[in-house]
Amino acid sequence: MDFWLSFLPIIIYILLIILLVIGIILGIKSIITVNKVEKVVDDVNDKVESLNGLFQIVDFTTDKLVTMTDKVVDGLSTLVSKIFLRKKTKKLKEDKEDE
């Protein structure tokens, strides 16, 4: 019994030391990995910021095209509605004159 009382704490201490060493190694590797990921994210961020001018040009161009097409569609719809309303009013006037 004395053997177990002296042997088991030694085994537990050895296992705790191994666990502590593994934890330290994993902590160091995770810090290295986070630093690498941070460098990659910074690099991607710099590249995206360099493309902001291009994105602004594309956005400006699409806004102008949308404005122009809206005006064209509005003009065509107004023209078509005037043509069809004119025909309806002519028919209504003719119907009233026939009565």
N, C-alpha and C positions, 0 to 999 in steps of 0.2 A: 504494500500500500504506500509506503514511503517512496518507492520508486515512481509510482504514478503521480504522486503529489509533486515530485521534483521534475519529472520528465514532461508532463503535459503543459506546464507554463512555458517551458523552453520551446516546445513545438508551436504553441500559440504565438509566442513572441516572434519566432522565425517566420510563421505565416503572415503575421501582421507587418513585419519588415518587408517581406516579398510584396504584399499588397500595397504598401506605401510606395515602394520603388516602382511598381507597375503604374500606380496612380500618377506619380511624378512624371514618368515617361510619357504617359498618355496626355497629361497636361501640357508638357513641352511640345509634343507633336501637334496638339490642337492649336496651340498658340502659333506655331509655324504655319499651319494650314490657314488659320484666320488671316495672318499677315499676307500670305500668297493670294488669298481670295480678295483681300482689300486692295492689293496692287492691281489685280485684274479688273475689279469694279472701277477703280480710279481710271484705268486705261480706257475702259469702255465709255465711261462718263466723258472723258476728254474727246473721244472720237465722236460721240453723239453731239457734244457742244459744237464741234467743228462743222457739223452738218446742219446746225440750226438756221444758218443763212439760206441754205438750199430749201429747207422746209418752209421758211417764211416766204420765199419766192413762189413756191408751189401753192401755198395758201393764198397769197395775194392774187395769183393768176386764176385759181379756181373761183375765188370770190368775184373777180371781174367777169368771168365767163358765166357764172350763175346769174349775176345782175343783168348781163346782156341777154341771156336766154329768157329770163323772166320778163324783160321788156318786150321781147319778140313774141312770146306766148301771150302776154297780156294784150298786145296790139292785135294779134290774130284772133283771139277770142272776142275782142271788142268788135272787130270787123265782121266776124261770123254772126255774132249776136245781132248786130245792126241789120245784116242781110235778112236773117230769119224773122226778126221783129217787123221789118218793113213789109215782108210778104204777109205776115199775119195781120198787120194793120190794114193792108190793101184788101185782104179777103174780108175782114170785118166791115170795112167801108162799103165794099161791093154788096155784101149781104144786107146791110142796112138800107142801101139804095134800092135793092130789089124788093124789099118789103114795102 
